[in-house]
Each structure stands twice: as structure tokens, then as C-alpha cells.
Amino acid sequence: MVYPADLPYPVPEPHEWADEPEPGVARAFDEAMADVEEGGMVVCQSAEEFDALLAELVAEPHTSPRAS
């Protein structure tokens, strides 16, 4: 087994592997996580449904019925 400390180059931490999301996608994710924390849930049956959901959330700002 090779350990990261034994490699001749730095190995990024797992949280550094992904690029930063686009602002609209980040906003949609934050809103979805807020909904989950409030007890809401969205289930996507396929990658296409998930992509469509993200596109819809990015296109129109999500407003909660409780937001006033």
C-alpha cells in the first residue's frame, strides 16, 4: 500500500478534489439543504431529473412559503 506521505508530490485532501460550483448551482444546493433541514425532501429518479431540477432552481430563485 502506498501512503500519501510517501509520494514525491503533494496529494490534495478529498474536499479539494472538486471545483467550486457555479454561483447558481451553489445557491440551489444551499436552498435544497435548507429545505432538507426543515424536513422537506426531493427525490430524483434519474440523473436527467436531477439535472432538470437544478436547471429550474438556477433559473428562478426559490422562495419558501415562510419567507416574508
Contact map, one row per residue, 1 for C-alpha under 8 A:
11100000000000000000000000000000000000000000000000000000000000000000
11110110000000000000000000000000000000000000000000000000000000000000
11111110000000000000000000000000000000000000000000000000000000000000
01111110011000000000000000000000000000000000000000000000000000000000
00111110010000000000000000000000000000000000000000000000000000000000
01111111000000000000000000000000000000000000000000000000000000000000
01111111110000000000000000000000000000000000000000000000000000000000
00000111110000000000000000000000000000000000000000000000000000000000
00000011111000000000000000000000000000000000000000000000000000000000
00011011111100000000000000000000000000000000000000000000000000000000
00010000111110000000000000000000000000000000000000000000000000000000
00000000011111111000000000000000000000000000000000000000000000000000
00000000001111111000000000000000000000000000000000000000000000000000
00000000000111111000000000000000000000000000000000000000000000000000
00000000000111111100000000000000000000000000000000000000000000000000
00000000000111111110000000000000000000000000000000000000000000000000
00000000000111111110000000000000000000000000000000000000000000000000
00000000000000111111000000000000000000000000000000000000000000000000
00000000000000011111100000000000000000000000000000000000000000000000
00000000000000000111110000000000000000000000000000000000000000000000
00000000000000000011111011000000000000000000000000000000000000000000
00000000000000000001111111000000000000000000000000000000000000000000
00000000000000000000111111100000000000000000000000000000000000000000
00000000000000000000011111110000000000000000000000000000110000000000
00000000000000000000111111111000000000000000000000000100110000000000
00000000000000000000111111111100000000000000000000000000000000000000
00000000000000000000001111111110000000000000000000000000010000000000
00000000000000000000000111111111000000000000000000000100110001000000
00000000000000000000000011111111100000000000000000000000000000000000
00000000000000000000000001111111110000000000000000000000000000000000
00000000000000000000000000111111111000000000000000000000000001000000
00000000000000000000000000011111111100000000000000000000000000000000
00000000000000000000000000001111111110000000000000000000000000000000
00000000000000000000000000000111111111000000000000000000000000000000
00000000000000000000000000000011111111111000000000000000000000000000
00000000000000000000000000000001111111111000000000000000000000000000
00000000000000000000000000000000111111110000000000000000000000000000
00000000000000000000000000000000011111110000000000000000000000000000
00000000000000000000000000000000001111111000000000000000000000000000
00000000000000000000000000000000001111111100000000000000000000000000
00000000000000000000000000000000001100111110000000000000000000000000
00000000000000000000000000000000000000011111000000000000000000000000
00000000000000000000000000000000000000001111100000000000000000000000
00000000000000000000000000000000000000000111111011000000000000000000
00000000000000000000000000000000000000000011111011000000000000000000
00000000000000000000000000000000000000000001111111000000000000000000
00000000000000000000000000000000000000000001111111100000000000000000
00000000000000000000000000000000000000000000011111110000000000000000
00000000000000000000000000000000000000000001111111111000000000000000
00000000000000000000000000000000000000000001111111111100000000000000
00000000000000000000000000000000000000000000001111111110000000000000
00000000000000000000000000000000000000000000000111111111000000000000
00000000000000000000000000000000000000000000000011111111100000000000
00000000000000000000000010010000000000000000000001111111110000000000
00000000000000000000000000000000000000000000000000111111111000000000
00000000000000000000000000000000000000000000000000011111111100000000
00000000000000000000000110010000000000000000000000001111111111000000
00000000000000000000000110110000000000000000000000000111111110000000
00000000000000000000000000000000000000000000000000000011111110000000
00000000000000000000000000000000000000000000000000000001111111000000
00000000000000000000000000000000000000000000000000000000111111100000
00000000000000000000000000010010000000000000000000000000100111110000
00000000000000000000000000000000000000000000000000000000000011111010
00000000000000000000000000000000000000000000000000000000000001111110
00000000000000000000000000000000000000000000000000000000000000111111
00000000000000000000000000000000000000000000000000000000000000011111
00000000000000000000000000000000000000000000000000000000000000111111
00000000000000000000000000000000000000000000000000000000000000001111
